[in-house]
Amino acid sequence: MKEPKYKRILLKLSGESLSTDGEVIDPNILGQYAAEIKKVHDLGVEVAIVIGGGNIFRGASAAKAGIDRVQGDYMGMLATVINGMAVQASLEKQGLYTRMMTAIKVEAVCEPFIRRRAMRHLEKGRIVIFGAGTGNPYFTTDSTASLRAIEIEADVVLKGTRVDGVYTADPEKDASATRYTNLSFTEAISKGLKIMDTTAFTLCQENNVPIIVFDMNKEGNLAALVSGEDVGTLIS
């Protein structure tokens, strides 16, 4: 069997990716994602996951409801814990061992984030889900993904989206949009590409952690990417 290209990955998923028109958290999507993650785990890859909370609540939009931004951001952090628990349950249905760790204490359902403990879980073959962002307001889950990837010494950040990479324009709106195969961090920032926020890019750039943006919904894509196939857009 071919050795995977990456030994330890940080998979970033959006909260919105879990939802459909009829469901805030769609069990079919959860099951599909868990099956894809299992394929990668079965290759011997150590997997950590950060998931957003936008399907439940967005801190940045709290002002519209008359909620203070800081309070809203903490509400958003709790939304990521709910999504993380859903992903955890789905992974465990696949027979995988998991641990959920959060940046704010929610001791009844998960462990507090401790870097050395997280790395030990990964070494033992457990999938680690990081919830509650960085524990600080004004930071996105994209920034959390970059930060946690650096902390656990991941080889790469894999950002799962609905499209197969980074395009010159939104491919869902512009038929002439073309996909980038490779981009530098400087290009991604200067072109104003909205794949991740600038803080997330800068953290990865300064610590030499590449980011690959790919289509998480295409069956087999995650395993192909981890095996070194040309999938998505590499930002390095």
C-alpha positions as CSV (number, residue, x, y, z in Angstrom):
1,M,0.0,0.0,0.0
2,K,1.3,3.4,-0.9
3,E,2.5,5.5,2.0
4,P,0.3,8.6,2.5
5,K,2.0,11.9,1.7
6,Y,0.9,13.5,5.0
7,K,1.3,11.9,8.4
8,R,-0.8,14.4,10.4
9,I,-3.5,16.6,9.0
10,L,-5.8,19.3,10.3
11,L,-9.2,19.2,8.5
12,K,-11.2,22.4,8.6
13,L,-14.9,22.1,7.9
14,S,-17.5,24.8,7.8
15,G,-20.6,24.6,9.9
16,E,-22.7,25.4,6.9
17,S,-21.4,22.3,5.1
18,L,-23.4,20.2,7.6
19,S,-26.7,21.8,6.9
20,T,-29.3,21.4,4.2
21,D,-32.5,23.4,3.6
22,G,-34.5,21.1,5.9
23,E,-31.8,20.3,8.5
24,V,-29.5,22.4,10.6
25,I,-27.3,19.3,10.9
26,D,-28.1,16.8,8.2
27,P,-27.4,13.2,9.3
28,N,-26.6,12.1,5.7
29,I,-23.9,14.7,5.4
30,L,-22.5,13.8,8.8
31,G,-22.4,10.1,7.8
32,Q,-20.7,10.9,4.4
33,Y,-18.0,13.0,6.1
34,A,-17.4,10.4,8.8
35,A,-16.9,7.7,6.1
36,E,-14.5,9.9,4.2
37,I,-12.5,10.6,7.4
38,K,-12.4,6.9,8.2
39,K,-10.8,6.1,4.8
40,V,-8.0,8.5,5.7
41,H,-7.6,7.2,9.2
42,D,-7.4,3.7,7.8
43,L,-4.3,4.8,5.8
44,G,-2.6,5.5,9.1
45,V,-3.0,9.3,8.9
46,E,-3.4,11.2,12.2
47,V,-6.5,13.4,12.0
48,A,-7.5,16.5,13.8
49,I,-10.7,18.5,13.0
50,V,-11.8,22.1,13.4
51,I,-15.5,22.8,12.5
52,G,-17.3,26.1,12.3
53,G,-20.7,27.0,13.8
54,G,-22.2,29.1,11.1
55,N,-25.2,26.7,10.5
56,I,-26.3,27.4,14.1
57,F,-25.0,30.9,14.9
58,R,-22.5,33.5,13.6
59,G,-21.0,35.8,16.1
60,A,-20.3,38.4,13.4
61,S,-24.0,38.7,12.7
62,A,-25.0,39.0,16.3
63,A,-25.4,42.8,16.1
64,K,-28.4,42.4,13.9
65,A,-30.1,40.7,16.8
66,G,-29.0,43.5,19.2
67,I,-26.3,41.2,20.7
68,D,-22.9,42.6,21.7
69,R,-20.2,41.3,19.3
70,V,-18.2,39.7,22.1
71,Q,-21.2,37.9,23.6
72,G,-22.2,36.8,20.0
73,D,-18.7,35.4,19.4
74,Y,-19.0,33.3,22.6
75,M,-22.4,32.1,21.4
76,G,-20.7,31.1,18.1
77,M,-18.0,29.2,20.0
78,L,-20.8,27.1,21.7
79,A,-22.3,26.4,18.3
80,T,-19.0,24.9,17.2
81,V,-19.2,22.6,20.3
82,I,-22.6,21.4,19.2
83,N,-21.3,20.6,15.7
84,G,-18.2,19.0,17.1
85,M,-20.3,16.7,19.2
86,A,-22.3,15.7,16.2
87,V,-19.2,14.9,14.2
88,Q,-17.8,13.0,17.1
89,A,-20.9,10.8,17.4
90,S,-20.9,10.2,13.6
91,L,-17.2,9.2,13.7
92,E,-17.8,6.8,16.6
93,K,-20.6,5.2,14.7
94,Q,-17.8,4.3,12.2
95,G,-15.9,2.5,15.0
96,L,-13.3,5.3,15.4
97,Y,-11.9,6.5,18.7
98,T,-12.3,10.2,19.2
99,R,-11.6,13.0,21.7
100,M,-13.2,16.4,21.7
101,M,-11.2,19.3,23.2
102,T,-12.4,22.8,23.7
103,A,-10.8,26.2,24.3
104,I,-13.4,27.1,26.9
105,K,-14.4,24.6,29.7
106,V,-17.4,22.4,28.9
107,E,-16.3,19.6,31.1
108,A,-19.5,17.6,31.0
109,V,-19.0,16.8,27.3
110,C,-15.3,17.3,26.4
111,E,-11.7,17.9,27.6
112,P,-10.0,21.3,27.9
113,F,-7.5,21.9,25.1
114,I,-4.0,20.9,26.3
115,R,-1.5,20.7,23.5
116,R,0.6,17.8,24.8
117,R,-2.5,15.8,25.5
118,A,-3.9,16.5,22.1
119,M,-0.7,15.3,20.4
120,R,-0.7,12.1,22.6
121,H,-4.3,11.4,21.5
122,L,-3.2,11.7,17.9
123,E,-0.2,9.4,18.4
124,K,-2.6,6.8,19.9
125,G,-4.7,6.9,16.7
126,R,-7.6,8.9,18.2
127,I,-9.3,11.6,16.0
128,V,-9.2,14.9,17.9
129,I,-11.9,17.5,17.4
130,F,-11.1,21.0,18.5
131,G,-14.2,23.1,19.5
132,A,-14.9,26.6,20.8
133,G,-12.5,28.4,18.5
134,T,-9.4,29.8,20.2
135,G,-11.5,30.7,23.2
136,N,-11.3,34.4,22.3
137,P,-13.8,36.7,20.5
138,Y,-12.9,38.3,17.2
139,F,-11.1,35.1,16.0
140,T,-12.6,32.9,13.3
141,T,-12.5,29.1,13.1
142,D,-10.2,29.5,10.1
143,S,-7.7,31.2,12.4
144,T,-8.4,28.4,14.9
145,A,-7.6,25.8,12.3
146,S,-4.2,27.5,11.4
147,L,-3.3,27.9,15.1
148,R,-4.2,24.4,16.1
149,A,-2.3,23.0,13.1
150,I,0.8,24.8,14.1
151,E,0.4,23.8,17.8
152,I,0.0,20.1,17.0
153,E,2.7,20.2,14.3
154,A,0.3,19.1,11.5
155,D,1.8,18.7,8.0
156,V,-1.0,20.5,6.3
157,V,-4.3,22.3,6.8
158,L,-7.0,20.8,4.5
159,K,-10.0,23.2,4.0
160,G,-13.0,21.2,2.8
161,T,-15.5,23.3,0.8
162,R,-18.2,22.8,-1.8
163,V,-15.9,23.6,-4.8
164,D,-12.8,21.8,-6.0
165,G,-10.3,24.5,-5.1
166,V,-9.7,28.2,-5.4
167,Y,-11.0,30.0,-8.5
168,T,-10.4,33.4,-10.1
169,A,-14.1,34.1,-9.4
170,D,-17.0,32.3,-7.7
171,P,-17.5,29.3,-10.0
172,E,-21.1,28.9,-8.8
173,K,-21.8,32.4,-10.3
174,D,-19.2,32.9,-13.1
175,A,-18.9,30.1,-15.7
176,S,-15.6,31.5,-17.0
177,A,-13.9,31.2,-13.6
178,T,-10.7,29.1,-13.7
179,R,-9.1,27.1,-10.9
180,Y,-5.7,27.8,-9.5
181,T,-3.5,24.7,-9.0
182,N,-1.0,26.6,-6.8
183,L,-0.9,29.9,-5.1
184,S,1.6,31.6,-2.7
185,F,0.3,33.0,0.5
186,T,1.3,36.5,-0.7
187,E,-0.9,36.0,-3.8
188,A,-3.8,34.7,-1.9
189,I,-3.7,37.7,0.5
190,S,-3.0,40.4,-2.3
191,K,-5.7,39.1,-4.5
192,G,-8.2,39.3,-1.6
193,L,-9.3,35.7,-2.1
194,K,-11.9,35.0,0.6
195,I,-11.1,31.3,1.2
196,M,-9.8,32.0,4.7
197,D,-9.2,35.2,6.6
198,T,-5.9,37.1,6.6
199,T,-5.0,36.0,10.1
200,A,-5.3,32.3,9.2
201,F,-3.1,32.8,6.1
202,T,-0.5,34.8,8.0
203,L,-0.2,32.2,10.7
204,C,0.4,29.4,8.2
205,Q,2.7,31.5,6.1
206,E,4.9,32.4,9.1
207,N,5.1,28.8,10.2
208,N,5.4,27.1,6.8
209,V,2.2,25.1,7.1
210,P,0.6,24.7,3.6
211,I,-3.2,24.9,3.1
212,I,-5.0,22.9,0.5
213,V,-8.6,23.9,-0.5
214,F,-10.6,21.0,-1.9
215,D,-14.1,19.7,-2.5
216,M,-15.0,17.7,0.6
217,N,-18.3,16.5,-0.9
218,K,-16.7,14.4,-3.7
219,E,-16.4,10.8,-2.6
220,G,-12.7,9.7,-2.3
221,N,-11.3,13.2,-2.6
222,L,-9.9,13.4,0.9
223,A,-8.1,10.1,0.7
224,A,-6.8,10.9,-2.8
225,L,-5.4,14.3,-1.5
226,V,-3.7,12.7,1.5
227,S,-2.2,10.1,-0.8
228,G,-0.5,12.9,-2.8
229,E,-2.8,13.1,-5.8
230,D,-3.4,16.5,-7.5
231,V,-6.6,17.5,-5.7
232,G,-7.7,21.1,-5.0
233,T,-5.5,24.2,-4.8
234,L,-2.3,24.3,-2.8
235,I,-1.4,27.5,-1.0
236,S,2.1,27.6,0.3
